[in-house]
Amino acid sequence: HRTSKRVPVLGKHNKRIVTAAWGLTNMLALGSEDRTVSLSNIDGDTLKTFQVNSDPSALQFAQVASDRSTPDTTLSLIVGKRMLLIYNLQEPDDPIKLAFEPMYGNIVAYEWNTDGYILVGFSAGYLVCISTNPRELGQELFQIKNHHIRLSYLAICTVLSKVATCGDNNVKIHELKNLSDVTAVITLSDESGVDRVGWSEDGQLVCVATNTGSAVVYVSRLARLYASHGNIVAILTSLSHLTVFLVKDKTIPAVHISTEVEPSLLAVGPYHLVVGMNNRTWIYDLNGDATTPSGEPMQSLSSSPQLLGDREYMANLTGICLNAEYTAASFAGKLHLHLTESGTGRKSAGITEEKEMRVFPDSGETMNITCHAITTDFLVYASDL
């Protein structure tokens, strides 16, 4: 993708190519209906070709448990839907052949995990863990009938150390370190069956594709996002939902806020909540119209916090702090101090431009601001100088 240069890979096979895999060293493996597997380098030159005795599928490069130092030394594939072949590419003429119990059915999917084990899913609903350690090569370390009628796919999430299998009309999620531990079962009661399951790269989402063509996405892990100020605590409780509550005053019920986006930054002040993503923030009024007898704003919690407005900055934000009046936002080594409600239509009379906004460091200074905090009366920051 760096050069957009196309390298034709020709003359490798005389029938349709049905499976392919890229290795970490830019090695390309191709499997064809002519029952051959070819290995090519990034220039399209053939490195190796070997024959298999049935149709190949699901090519994967992997590293066995005994050799993690050198990438692309092992190639695995399904042959004839019943056998798993593992090739040591240094000695491709002597592959490891793993056959399984007929009662398991056909192999529908398999994945290597980071410990060098292989998880194999079978059409009859079984999930089996196979060792690639030379001392116990091919030994079944774990086996379970995971789905009543059929298993259609499996997917590993290395970030969460979990594996998900789908079949019938449900998805089951296991801990990789203890496969007997089922941490979640997702049932799609309105669907006749599920076909595929997959994880997002960060493990935050798991997506299920159904037999009817629907895609259903579930939250598998929430980012730990929270903020507090005095008595007020705000917590991200869903992708775009916040829960705000008072710690001391239990008589005031918690309030729930639906945000415009999935936030990556959160800040709370005495009277405001600020939600941030990339270079933009949204400001909510937590206090409503609550005032003291003298007319001063009172720290309380509105039953329906109002969105006052939004604000854009010159670069992606790295931190936000609030006090009663001001917001201090850091980005690209700079610190932007401004009135929280400026630009929301609630600016007080008599506010000068200098009081409304200031950027640190001052013009001519070359420091990068690395962190900051704000109190009732002071802004404190540190730099790389």
N, C-alpha and C positions, 0 to 999 in steps of 0.2 A: 504493500500500500504506500510505501515511501516514494517510490519512483513511478508507479503506475505502469511499469514495464510488464508486458505479457510474455510469459515463457511457455510456448506450446509443449505439451507432454504427449508425444506421438509415438506410435509403434510399440506401445507397451503391451496392449491386449488386443485380441481379435474379436472379442465380444464386449457386451455392455459392462462398464465399470459400475459396481453396485455398492462399494464401500470405500472410504478413504480416511486417512488420519495424518495430521501434521505432527512431527516430533519437535522437541525443544531445540534441536540443532538444525532446523529447517530441512529435515528429511521427510519425504512424502511417501506414504505407503498407499498402494491402490490394490483393491481386490476386484476380480472380475468374474462374470459368468463362465469364462473359459477355465475357471478353477485354477487360476494362478494369482500370485501376489507379487507385486513389484515394488522395489524401493528405489527412489530417485533422489538426487540432491536438488538444491535450489535452482540449478541451471537446467534441470530436466534430464541429466545424464543418469542412465540406469546403473545402480550400484549392486543390486541383487534381484534375482527372480527365483521363486520356488513354487512348486506345485502342491496343491491340496486335493483331497479325494472327493470333495463335495463343494457345494456353493459356499463361498466365504461371506461373512457379514460381521459388523461391529468391530472393525479394526481399532486397536488402541495401542499407543506407546505407553510403556510403564517401566517402573523400576522395582525389581524384586527386593525382598527384605535383606538379602545378603549383599546387595550392590547398589548403594544409594549415591555413590560418588560420581558415576558416569551416566549422563542421560542418554536416552534412546538406545539402550542396549537390549531392551526386551520389547517384543511385539506380540500382542495377543489377538485372537480372533475366534469367532464362532464358526464351526464348520458343520454344515448339514443340520443345524439347529439342535444337535444333540451332543456335540463335543466341543470342548474349549482347548485350543492349541496355544501354547506359549513358546515363542521362539527366542532363544538367545542368538542375537544377530551376529555374534562372533562365530557361532556354530549352528547355522540355520538348517543343517541337514539332519539334526537330531532334536526335533521339538518335543516338548512335554505335552502329552495327550491326557486330558482329563475327561473321563466319561462319568456319567452320573446314573443314579437309579432310574429305571424306566418310569416308576410311579411319579417322578417329578414332572414329567412332560418335557416339552421343548424349552430350550433356553431362550428367553425373550429379551433379557438385558443383563449386563454385568458391569461392575465398576471396581477399579482398584482403589483402596484407601491408602492413606499416607504411611501406614505401618507395613505395607507390602502384602496385605491380605486382599482376597478377591471376594466381593459379594455378588452372588449369582441369583437372579430371579427366574422362576420357571412358570410355564403356562398353567400348571395344575395348582398354583397358589403358593408354592414353596419359596422360602428365602434361605439360602445356604451360604455359609462363610467358609472359604477355602484358604489354606495356608500355602505360601510360596517359599517358606523357609526350607532350605535343603534337608533339614533333619525331619521335617514333617510335611514334605511336599505333597500336595494333593489331598491332605487329610481334611475331613470335614470337621471344623471346629464348632460350628453352630448350625442348627437346622430347625426351621419352624414352618408350620402350615399357616401362612400369614393371611391368606384370603380363601374364602370358602370354595369358590368356583374357579377363578383364574387370577393370576397376577399379570398385569400388562406392562409394568415398567418400574424402574427404581432409579433413584438419584441420590448422590451423596453430597452433603454440604460440609466441607472441611472447616469452615469458619465456626460452625456450631458443633462439629463432631457428631452429626446426625445423618441418618439415612431414611429416606421416605420411599415407601412402596405403595403402588396404587393397583387396585383391582376391584372387581365387582362394582360397588358404588361407594367405595371408601378409600381413604388414604391412611396409612399407619406410619408413624414416625418413631424410630428407635435411636437409642444412644449407641454410637459406634464403639465406645469403650465397654459397653455392657449391652449386647444386642437383645438380651431378654427383657430389657427395660423399655417398655413402650411408653413414650412420653405424651403422645397425643394420637387420637383417632378422629379423623374428619370424615363425616358421613354426608354424602350429597343425596339426600332423600328424594329429591325431585328428578334425579338422573338414573337411567337404566344401567349405566356403566361409565367408568373413567378409563382414559386411554394413555395419558402421559402425566408426569409430574416433574417439576423442575424448580430449582432454587435461584434466587437472585444472587449475584456475586458476593454481596455482603451478608447473605443469610437472613435478611430482614423480611423477605417475601417468599412464599411458596405458591406456585401456580399449578393448577390442575386443569387439564384439558379433558373434556367429556366426549363420549361417543356421538353426541348430538351436535358437536361443533362449538360448544361454549367453552370459555376460559374463565375460571374462577380463581381469584387471587386472595390469599389469606396473609395476614400479618403473623410472621413466625417469631419476630423479635423486634422490640421497640428500642430505639436509641434512648439512653438514659439522659433525659433532659429535664432539668428542674431549676427553679430559682426561688429565692426567698428574700424578704425584707422585713425585719422585725417580726410581727405577728402573722404576716401573709406568706403563704407558700403556694407556688404554682408548679404543676407536674404535667408532663406530656403523658396522656393516658391512651391515646390512639394516634394514628398517623397525622390527623389534623384536628385533634380535640385536646383541650387543656382542662384540667380541674384545678380550681383555685379555692383555698379554704383558709380560715383563721385558726391558728394553733391553739390559742388560749380560750377564745370565745366559742364554745361548742354549740351555743344556742343559735348562732348564725349558720345556716346550711351552706354547704359547698356549692359553688356555681360552676357551670360547664360552658366553655367557650369553643365554638367551631371556628377554626382559623382559615384564612384564605389559602394557605399552603401548608405543606409539612415543614415545620420550622427546624432550623439547625441551631438557632440561638434564642435564648429566652432571658428576659430581665424583668425584675419587679421593683417598683418603688413604693412609696407610701400611698400613692393614689393612682398609679398607672401600671399597666403591663405592656411590655414591648416584645413583639415576636419578630424574629429576623430570619431571612434566608438570602444567601448570596449578598447582594449589595442593597437590599431593600428591607425596610421594617414596617410593621403595622402597630399602631398605638391604640390601646384600649383604656377606657376610663373605668377603673375599678370602684371608684368612690360614689359615682352618681352625684346627687345633690346634697349629700350628708354634710352638715355643718355644725359647729359648736354654737352655743347661745350667743357668742360674740360675733358669729358670722364667718369664722375661720373654717377651712375644710377639716373634716374629721375623718380619721382613719377608720373606714368601715368597709363593707363589701356589698356592692350593688347586686341585686338578684339577677340582673341582666346587663352585664358590662357592655358599654357601647363602643363600637369602633369609631375612633375620632378621625383617623386618616392614615396615610402611609407616607413614607419618605424614602428617597433614593440617595445613595452615597456614591462616591467616585470609584470605589473598589469594593471587593467582597469583604464583609465584616469579619473581624476576629474576636471581638468582645464588645459587650454593652453593659453600662452601669447607669443607675438612676438615683436621683434624690427627689425631693418634693417638686422641684421646678425643672431641673436640667437632666439631659441625657448626654452621656459621654460614650462615644462610639469609636472604636479603633479599627483601622484598616491600613494596609500597605505602609506600616511604620509611622502612621500619623494618628492624631487624636482629634476628633471633631466634637466640640462642646457646644450644645445648643439647647434652647428651651424645648422641653418635651412637646408642648402643644403648639409650637410655631408651625405655621403651614396648615393647621387643622381648622382655622377659622375661629379659634378661641383665644387668640393673642390679646393680651391685656394692653390697655392704653398706656402710653408713656414709655413703652419698651423701646430702647434704642437698638440700632443694628449691632453695636459693639456688645451690648448685653445679651442680645439674642443669639449670637453665634461667634465662635472663635476656633481657630485651627492651630494645633500644636504639632511639631515645634514651629517657632516663629520663622518667618522668611529669612534665609541666610544660614540657618542652623542645619547641620547635616546629620543629626542624630536620628536613629530609628527608635520609636517608642515600642517597648516590648510588653508592658502590662500597665494597668491603671486601676484606680478605685476612686469612689466619690463618697464623701460624707455630706452632712447637712450644709457645711460651710466651705469645705475644701475639696479640690481635685488633686489627686496624687498620682503621679506616673513615674515609671522608670524607663531608662533608655539603654542602648548598647554602648554608650560612651563610658 
